[in-house]
C-alpha cells in the first residue's frame, strides 16, 4: 500500500480526524499493521489498531487510543472513508504483519 498524504484526504475526513484526535501517521500505521475490523459493512473494509496514548483527551487521562479506519475500492482506486478513535485501556493488541 502506498503512503497516504494530506492530498489523499477528503475535507470531511480531515475534519473528523481533527475532531477525533487522529493523525495521518496513525491512519497509515492502522492500515499497515491493524487487524481487520469486524464491524465493516459489505463492500467496506476496516482496520483497527491500538496505540499507547498516556495523555489527556478532552480533560480525562487515557492509557490507550484505538483507531479504526474504514475504506473501499472504487474502480480499483483506494478510497478512505472515515476514521474513528476510542480512548481507554485494555484494547485488543493483536496486530497483523
C-alpha positions in Angstrom: 0.0 0.0 0.0 1.3 3.4 -0.9 1.9 6.0 1.7 -1.1 8.3 2.3 -0.6 12.0 2.1 -2.7 15.0 3.0 -3.8 15.3 -0.6 -5.4 11.9 -0.4 -7.8 13.0 2.4 -11.2 14.4 1.7 -12.0 17.6 3.6 -14.8 15.7 5.5 -12.2 13.1 6.7 -9.7 15.8 7.7 -12.4 17.4 9.8 -13.3 14.1 11.5 -9.6 13.4 12.2 -9.2 16.8 13.9 -12.4 16.3 15.8 -11.4 12.8 17.0 -7.7 13.4 17.6 -6.4 11.1 14.9 -3.1 11.8 13.0 -2.2 11.0 9.4 0.6 8.7 10.8 -1.9 6.8 12.9 -4.1 6.2 9.9 -1.2 4.9 7.9 0.0 2.6 10.7 -3.5 1.3 11.3 -3.8 0.4 7.6 -0.5 -1.3 7.5 -0.4 -3.1 10.9 -4.0 -3.2 12.1 -6.3 -6.2 12.4 -9.5 -6.5 10.4 -12.5 -4.6 11.7 -15.3 -6.9 12.3 -18.0 -4.2 12.0 -17.3 -3.1 8.5 -20.3 -3.2 6.2 -20.5 -5.2 3.0 -18.2 -3.7 0.4 -16.3 -1.7 3.0 -13.0 -2.7 4.6 -11.8 -1.7 8.1 -8.6 -1.9 10.1 -8.2 -1.4 13.8 -5.0 -0.7 15.8 -4.5 0.2 19.5 -1.8 2.8 20.3 -0.2 3.7 23.6 -1.6 7.2 24.5 -0.8 8.1 28.1 -2.2 11.6 27.8 -5.4 13.6 28.3 -8.2 13.8 25.8 -11.0 16.2 26.5 -9.9 16.7 30.1 -9.5 13.0 31.0 -6.4 10.8 31.1 -6.3 7.7 28.9 -3.7 5.0 28.6 -4.6 3.9 25.1 -6.2 5.1 21.9 -7.8 2.7 19.4 -8.0 3.9 15.8 -10.4 2.3 13.3 -10.1 3.3 9.6 -12.7 2.4 7.0 -12.0 2.3 3.3 -13.2 0.9 0.0 -12.1 0.3 -3.5 -13.9 2.2 -6.2 -13.0 1.2 -9.8 -9.8 -0.2 -8.3 -8.9 3.1 -6.6 -8.3 3.1 -2.8 -10.8 5.5 -1.1 -10.5 6.4 2.6 -14.0 6.8 4.1 -13.6 7.7 7.7 -11.6 7.1 10.9 -12.8 6.7 14.5 -11.0 6.8 17.8 -11.8 5.3 21.1 -9.9 6.3 24.2 -9.5 4.0 27.2 -7.4 0.9 28.1 -7.3 -2.8 27.6 -8.0 -2.7 23.8 -7.1 -5.8 21.8 -3.5 -5.6 20.8 -3.3 -8.3 18.1 -1.6 -7.0 15.0 -1.4 -8.5 11.6 2.0 -8.5 9.8 
